[in-house]
Amino acid sequence: MTRGNGWLDVVAVATVVGAGLVAGLFVAFSVSVMPALSRLPAPRAAVVMQQVNRAILTPVFGLLSGGTAVLAVVVAATTGITGTPLRLAGALVLLAGVYAVTAAVNVPLNNALDRVDPGGPEIIPAWERFAGRWTRWNHVRALTSTVATVLLVVG
């Protein structure tokens, strides 16, 4: 990581920390949360995931997720001043592989699952539509956020 650019160095370090925390969250879902839910009966797994998706929507998560996305945009926009093509690549991988995927796939799946009555007959097919696709795309987010963190550090 290059040094000597004042506030832009702070932005770059904060972006690395945010990307690493986001990567850790996604990896935790990939290696523990979703496998644990897959061991439950579908209605129970769906209800738990509905609650997880509601519980995560906190100011802390908003700051971590949204703040890191904003910082990645700043890093990408100022790469000519602050770093190397690797840093730009890290910011772009983070934006495309995490935030674009989240907005295009995971959030719509979360919203669709959330609309289902947990006691109704649609909960099982809703979970079946949700679980595999959400998990596959979460693996993508886990991998790309990890790669982005590495690129941001070495850039």
N, C-alpha and C positions, 0 to 999 in steps of 0.2 A: 504494500500500500504506500503510495507516495505521500510525502509530508511537505508542509510548508505553505499550505493554502488556507490557513485560518479556519473560518467557519465551515468551509467546504470539507475540510478534514473531519470536523465534528459530524457533518452530515454523512460522510462516507462511513465513519465508524458506527454511527447510529443505524445506518442501513444494514451493515454487516450484522450487528446485534439483532435487529428486528428480523432479518432474513433467517438467521440461525434459530431464533425462537419460533418463528413460523414453521421452519423445517421440523423442529422438534415436535411441535403440535401435530403436524401431519404424519410424521413417522409414528408417533404414539397411537394415532388412530389406525394406521395401517398394521402395526404389529401387535396391538393389544385390544383396542376398543372394538373394532369391527370383527376380529376373530372371536372375541367374547360374545358379541351379539349374535354371531352366526351359530353359536351353540345353544341359543335360547329358542323356544318356540316363536314362530314368526310374529304372532300378535304381541307377545311380550317384548321382543326385540324392537318392533316398530314403535311401541309406546315409549320405551327407553330412549330410542333415538329422537323421537319427538321432543322429549324432555331435555336431552343433551343439546339439541338445536336451539331450544328456547333459553337454556341456561347459559350458553356461550355468548349470547348477545348482551354483553356488558360494556360499560365504558372502557374498561381495561382492554378487552379484546378489540373493540373498535379502534382504540388508539394504536394497539400493536399492529393490527391488520391494515387499517386505513393509513396510519402514520407511516408504516414501512412502504406502502405503495407510493405515497407522496414523496417520500425520501428517494425511492428508486427513480422516480421521474426526475427529480432534481439531479441525482447522480448522472442519469443518462443525458440530461440537457447540458451538463457542465463537464462532461468527460474531457473535452479539449483543454480545460483548465486544471482538472483535478486528477487525471489519471490516464490510464492506458485503454486500449481497445478491450482488454480483458474486463476491466471495470464496467465499461459500457455493455459488454456481453452479459455480465452478471446482472446488471440492472434490467436489461431486456428479457433475459431468461426468467427473472423473477416476475416481471410484469406479464409476460405472455404465458408462462408455464404455471403460474400460481393465480394471479389476479384475473386474467382472462378466463382461465379454466374454471375458477371459482364462480365467476359471474355467469358464464355460459352453461355450466353443467351442474356443479354441486349446489349452488343456491336454488336454482329452479327445482332440482330434485328434493331438497329440503322443504321448499314451499309446498310442493305437491304432496309430500308425505304429511306435512303439518295440517293440510286441509282435510285429511281423512279422519273420520270419527274412530277413535281408538276402540270403541266397543262395537263398531259396525262390521258388517260382512265384507267390506272392501279392504279391511286392514291387512289381510293376508296377501291378496294380489298386489296391494300397494307396496308392501315390504318386498315382495318378489321383484317388482319393477325397480325398486330403489336400491337394494343392497349391493347387488353385483356391479351395477354401473357406477354407483357412488364410490364404491371401494376402488374399482379400477382407476377412476379419475383421481381419487385421493392418492393413490400410488404415484401417479404422474406428478401431482403437486408435491409430494414428499421428495421425489427424486429431483424435480426441477428446483425446488427451494434449496435443497442441499447443494446442488451444482452451482446455483446462483451465489450461495454463501461463499463457496470456495473461490469462484471467479472474482467476487468482490474483494476477498481477502488478498488474493495474489495480484489483483489489478492495481 
